[in-house]
Amino acid sequence: MNALLHFLSSSRKTGVLTVLDRHRSGRIFLREGRICHASIENASAAFPPRKALYRMMGWKSAISDFIDIGIPEGKNEFVESTDSLLCAGAQQSDRLEAVQHEFLPPETQLEVSTPLPGRIKDLPAPELEVLQAVLEQGTMQAVLDANPLTDFTSCCLLLNLMDRGFVRKAAPPAADARKDAPDADENFYFNSRNNGARMQALAV
């Protein structure tokens, strides 16, 4: 995907790149080689353009189709250069891929812990947004989709909340709770030793 976008940019193409990856699809808009907008189709929540672009750049089995068509100016266009966007998107994809093996499945049900280990009002605003998404959405994938921040940043915030006990993996239905009781370690996407690395990444 990165190589294709570099080619379209260097060729100063104007049009729409449609990207398909299994049941997901999105569009990247270019004007004279500059990426000006991006969107995810049929998503459970509205995706900001930057989140949509970075998400598509991480699709490994995607197929794409470019159509030459005029792109009128619109709202919420990127102001950064295409090179800057592609560099940042590649970094996000690499960071997510490096820790992919430690993720719980996207369909994993999450819940807010009771009792809470601390006061909600003391949480910073980005963590409050993630906590609200857990209350409203339930699954890991839905929480990531609902949060306007990039997937990597959203994951870091969610995992920090889990490490501190504000969010946990939801218990199985009562009928299965005794035989399928989850290991406490499954409440973590990353081992606790990675907490400092996450906070450092958020500061970048």
C-alpha positions as CSV (number, residue, x, y, z in Angstrom):
1,M,0.0,0.0,0.0
2,N,2.8,2.4,0.9
3,A,4.6,1.8,-2.4
4,L,1.4,2.3,-4.4
5,L,0.6,5.6,-2.7
6,H,4.2,6.7,-3.3
7,F,3.8,5.9,-7.0
8,L,0.5,7.7,-7.3
9,S,2.0,10.7,-5.5
10,S,5.1,10.9,-7.6
11,S,2.9,10.5,-10.8
12,R,0.8,13.5,-9.6
13,K,-2.4,11.5,-10.0
14,T,-5.8,12.9,-9.2
15,G,-8.6,10.4,-8.3
16,V,-9.8,7.9,-5.8
17,L,-8.0,4.7,-4.7
18,T,-10.6,2.2,-3.5
19,V,-9.1,-0.4,-1.0
20,L,-10.7,-3.7,-0.2
21,D,-9.6,-6.1,2.6
22,R,-11.9,-9.0,3.2
23,H,-15.1,-7.5,4.6
24,R,-13.6,-4.0,4.9
25,S,-13.3,-1.2,2.4
26,G,-12.2,2.4,2.2
27,R,-11.2,5.1,-0.1
28,I,-8.1,7.4,-0.4
29,F,-8.5,10.7,-2.3
30,L,-5.6,12.3,-4.2
31,R,-5.3,15.6,-6.0
32,E,-2.3,16.1,-8.2
33,G,-0.4,13.5,-6.2
34,R,-1.3,14.8,-2.7
35,I,-3.4,12.7,-0.4
36,C,-6.1,15.0,0.7
37,H,-8.7,12.8,2.4
38,A,-9.4,9.2,3.4
39,S,-12.5,7.3,4.6
40,I,-13.6,3.9,5.8
41,E,-16.8,2.5,4.4
42,N,-19.6,0.7,6.4
43,A,-17.8,1.2,9.7
44,S,-19.5,1.0,13.1
45,A,-18.4,4.5,13.8
46,A,-17.3,7.6,11.8
47,F,-13.6,7.5,11.1
48,P,-11.5,10.7,11.2
49,P,-9.5,10.9,7.9
50,R,-6.1,10.2,9.6
51,K,-7.3,7.2,11.5
52,A,-8.9,5.8,8.2
53,L,-5.7,6.3,6.2
54,Y,-3.5,4.7,8.9
55,R,-6.0,1.8,9.2
56,M,-5.9,1.1,5.5
57,M,-2.1,1.2,5.3
58,G,-2.1,-1.6,7.8
59,W,-4.3,-3.9,5.7
60,K,-1.9,-6.7,4.6
61,S,-4.1,-8.6,2.2
62,A,-5.8,-5.6,0.6
63,I,-6.6,-5.2,-3.1
64,S,-7.0,-1.8,-4.7
65,D,-8.3,0.0,-7.7
66,F,-7.6,3.6,-8.8
67,I,-10.0,5.7,-10.8
68,D,-9.0,8.9,-12.4
69,I,-11.6,11.5,-11.4
70,G,-11.6,15.1,-10.4
71,I,-11.5,15.7,-6.6
72,P,-13.1,19.0,-5.5
73,E,-11.8,20.7,-2.4
74,G,-13.6,19.8,0.8
75,K,-13.5,20.0,4.6
76,N,-11.1,18.0,6.8
77,E,-8.4,17.7,4.2
78,F,-4.9,16.8,5.3
79,V,-2.5,19.7,5.6
80,E,0.7,17.6,5.8
81,S,2.7,16.5,2.8
82,T,2.0,13.1,1.4
83,D,5.5,12.0,2.4
84,S,4.9,13.0,6.0
85,L,1.5,11.1,6.1
86,L,3.0,8.0,4.6
87,C,6.0,8.0,7.0
88,A,3.7,8.4,10.0
89,G,1.3,5.8,8.7
90,A,4.2,3.3,8.2
91,Q,5.4,3.9,11.7
92,Q,2.0,3.2,13.2
93,S,1.6,0.0,11.2
94,D,5.1,-1.2,12.2
95,R,4.3,-0.5,15.9
96,L,1.0,-2.4,15.8
97,E,2.5,-5.3,13.9
98,A,5.4,-5.6,16.4
99,V,3.0,-6.3,19.2
100,Q,0.2,-8.1,17.2
101,H,1.0,-11.5,18.8
102,E,0.1,-10.2,22.2
103,F,-3.4,-8.9,21.3
104,L,-6.6,-10.5,22.4
105,P,-9.0,-11.3,19.5
106,P,-10.9,-8.3,18.0
107,E,-14.2,-9.9,19.1
108,T,-13.2,-10.1,22.8
109,Q,-15.8,-8.6,25.1
110,L,-14.5,-6.0,27.4
111,E,-16.2,-4.4,30.4
112,V,-15.5,-1.6,33.0
113,S,-14.3,-3.1,36.3
114,T,-16.5,-3.0,39.4
115,P,-15.5,-1.8,41.8
116,L,-13.3,0.7,40.1
117,P,-9.7,1.0,41.4
118,G,-9.7,4.8,41.4
119,R,-11.8,7.9,40.7
120,I,-13.0,8.3,37.1
121,K,-12.7,12.1,37.3
122,D,-8.9,11.7,37.8
123,L,-8.4,10.1,34.5
124,P,-7.1,12.2,31.6
125,A,-9.6,13.1,28.8
126,P,-8.3,10.5,26.3
127,E,-8.6,7.7,28.8
128,L,-12.1,8.8,29.7
129,E,-13.1,8.6,26.0
130,V,-11.8,5.0,25.8
131,L,-13.6,4.1,29.0
132,Q,-16.8,5.5,27.6
133,A,-16.3,3.5,24.4
134,V,-15.9,0.3,26.5
135,L,-19.2,1.1,28.2
136,E,-21.0,1.7,24.9
137,Q,-19.3,-0.7,22.5
138,G,-18.2,-3.8,24.3
139,T,-15.8,-5.6,22.0
140,M,-12.2,-4.7,21.4
141,Q,-12.7,-3.9,17.7
142,A,-15.7,-1.7,18.4
143,V,-13.8,0.2,21.0
144,L,-10.9,0.9,18.6
145,D,-13.4,1.9,15.9
146,A,-15.3,4.3,18.1
147,N,-12.2,6.1,19.4
148,P,-11.1,9.0,17.1
149,L,-7.4,8.5,17.9
150,T,-5.2,6.3,15.8
151,D,-5.4,2.5,16.4
152,F,-1.9,2.4,18.1
153,T,-2.7,5.3,20.4
154,S,-6.1,3.9,21.3
155,C,-4.5,0.5,22.0
156,C,-2.0,2.1,24.3
157,L,-4.7,4.0,26.2
158,L,-6.9,0.9,26.6
159,L,-4.0,-1.3,27.7
160,N,-3.0,1.2,30.3
161,L,-6.5,1.2,31.7
162,M,-6.5,-2.6,31.8
163,D,-3.1,-2.7,33.6
164,R,-4.5,-0.3,36.2
165,G,-7.7,-2.3,36.6
166,F,-10.2,0.1,35.2
167,V,-11.1,-2.3,32.2
168,R,-11.1,-6.1,32.1
169,K,-12.0,-8.9,29.9
170,A,-15.7,-9.7,30.3
171,A,-16.6,-12.8,32.2
172,P,-18.1,-15.6,30.2
173,P,-21.9,-16.4,30.6
174,A,-22.8,-17.8,34.0
175,A,-23.4,-21.3,32.6
176,D,-19.8,-21.5,31.4
177,A,-18.1,-19.5,34.1
178,R,-17.0,-22.5,36.2
179,K,-15.5,-24.6,33.4
180,D,-14.1,-21.7,31.4
181,A,-12.9,-19.3,34.0
182,P,-10.4,-17.0,32.4
183,D,-6.8,-16.7,33.6
184,A,-6.2,-13.3,35.2
185,D,-3.3,-12.8,32.8
186,E,-5.8,-12.8,29.9
187,N,-7.0,-9.4,31.0
188,F,-3.8,-7.9,29.5
189,Y,-3.0,-7.2,25.9
190,F,0.6,-6.7,26.8
191,N,2.6,-7.8,29.8
192,S,2.9,-5.2,32.5
193,R,6.6,-4.7,31.8
194,N,5.5,-3.0,28.5
195,N,3.6,-0.3,30.3
196,G,6.5,2.1,30.3
197,A,7.1,1.6,26.6
198,R,3.5,2.4,25.9
199,M,3.6,5.6,27.8
200,Q,6.8,6.6,26.0
201,A,5.2,5.9,22.7
202,L,2.2,8.1,23.6
203,A,4.6,10.9,24.4
204,V,6.1,10.8,20.9
